[in-house]
Amino acid sequence: QVQLVESGGGLVQAGGSLRLSCVASGMIFSITHMGWYRQAPGKQRERVATITPGGSASYADSVKGRFSISRDNGKNTVYLQMNSLKPEDTAVYYCNGGRMFFDSWGQGTQVTVDS
């Protein structure tokens, strides 16, 4: 059973930074493409960033240059460093597989950016 536990969200002012963490279990993390996704009220869940097992990253245009995804395969953890946050980044952030989704999503972590 895959478990995904996100943390690190919070309330920040526009222009601020947060670092999200996702601890994964129930899969071979080191060979799993991972990603961060977000969902704001009234909007579809969208891909924010993905990272290959070896650390190659891809980003949504909306966050490119501001966010950075990374991973620590020894800790089964994927991170999302979010800088220059904007109110439109406000959403619940989730991690999951970067190529295919696992059935079980985590609780997500709320990111709220105050204008």
C-alpha positions as CSV (number, residue, x, y, z in Angstrom):
1,Q,0.0,0.0,0.0
2,V,1.5,3.3,-1.1
3,Q,1.6,6.0,1.5
4,L,2.3,9.6,0.7
5,V,2.7,12.1,3.5
6,E,3.0,15.8,2.6
7,S,4.2,18.5,4.9
8,G,5.6,22.0,5.0
9,G,2.7,24.1,3.9
10,G,1.5,27.2,5.7
11,L,0.6,30.8,5.4
12,V,3.1,33.1,3.8
13,Q,3.1,36.6,2.3
14,A,3.4,37.1,-1.4
15,G,7.1,37.0,-2.3
16,G,7.8,34.5,0.5
17,S,9.1,31.0,0.4
18,L,8.2,27.5,1.6
19,R,9.7,24.1,1.3
20,L,7.3,21.2,1.0
21,S,8.3,17.6,1.8
22,C,6.7,14.3,0.8
23,V,7.7,11.1,2.4
24,A,6.7,8.1,0.3
25,S,6.5,4.4,1.2
26,G,5.1,1.3,-0.4
27,M,7.0,1.6,-3.7
28,I,10.6,1.4,-4.8
29,F,11.1,5.1,-4.4
30,S,14.5,5.3,-6.0
31,I,13.1,4.1,-9.4
32,T,9.9,6.0,-9.2
33,H,9.2,9.2,-11.1
34,M,7.7,11.6,-8.6
35,G,5.7,14.8,-8.9
36,W,4.0,17.6,-7.1
37,Y,0.4,18.6,-7.9
38,R,-1.9,21.2,-6.6
39,Q,-5.5,21.9,-6.5
40,A,-7.2,25.2,-5.7
41,P,-10.9,25.5,-4.9
42,G,-12.9,25.3,-8.1
43,K,-10.0,24.2,-10.2
44,Q,-8.7,20.9,-11.6
45,R,-5.7,19.3,-10.0
46,E,-2.7,20.4,-12.0
47,R,0.9,19.2,-12.3
48,V,3.4,21.5,-10.7
49,A,6.6,19.7,-11.2
50,T,8.0,16.2,-11.8
51,I,11.3,14.6,-11.2
52,T,12.9,11.5,-12.6
53,P,14.6,8.9,-10.4
54,G,17.9,10.5,-11.3
55,G,16.9,14.0,-10.5
56,S,15.9,15.6,-13.9
57,A,13.1,18.1,-13.3
58,S,10.2,19.4,-15.3
59,Y,7.9,22.3,-14.3
60,A,4.7,23.8,-15.2
61,D,5.1,27.2,-17.0
62,S,3.3,28.9,-14.1
63,V,6.0,28.0,-11.6
64,K,9.1,27.8,-13.8
65,G,11.9,29.8,-12.4
66,R,10.3,30.1,-9.0
67,F,9.9,26.5,-7.8
68,S,12.5,23.7,-7.6
69,I,11.8,20.0,-7.2
70,S,14.4,17.7,-5.7
71,R,14.6,14.3,-4.1
72,D,16.6,12.4,-1.6
73,N,16.3,8.7,-2.5
74,G,18.0,7.7,0.8
75,K,15.1,9.3,2.7
76,N,12.3,8.4,0.2
77,T,11.5,12.1,0.1
78,V,10.7,14.5,-2.6
79,Y,10.8,18.2,-2.0
80,L,9.4,21.3,-3.5
81,Q,11.2,24.6,-2.8
82,M,8.8,27.4,-3.6
83,N,10.1,30.9,-3.9
84,S,8.6,34.2,-4.9
85,L,5.2,32.9,-4.0
86,K,2.1,34.5,-5.5
87,P,-1.5,34.4,-4.3
88,E,-2.3,32.3,-7.3
89,D,-0.1,29.6,-5.8
90,T,-2.6,29.1,-3.1
91,A,-3.8,25.5,-3.2
92,V,-3.5,22.1,-1.5
93,Y,-0.3,20.5,-2.7
94,Y,0.0,16.8,-3.2
95,C,2.7,14.4,-4.2
96,N,2.3,11.3,-6.3
97,G,4.0,9.4,-9.0
98,G,5.3,11.6,-11.8
99,R,4.4,9.3,-14.7
100,M,1.5,7.3,-13.3
101,F,-0.5,8.0,-10.2
102,F,-0.8,5.7,-7.3
103,D,-4.3,5.1,-6.2
104,S,-3.8,6.5,-2.7
105,W,-3.2,10.2,-2.5
106,G,-1.9,11.8,0.7
107,Q,-3.7,14.4,2.8
108,G,-1.9,17.2,1.0
109,T,-0.5,20.2,2.6
110,Q,-2.2,23.6,2.4
111,V,-0.3,26.5,1.0
112,T,-1.9,29.9,1.4
113,V,-0.2,33.0,0.0
114,D,-1.5,36.2,1.4
115,S,-1.5,39.3,-0.9
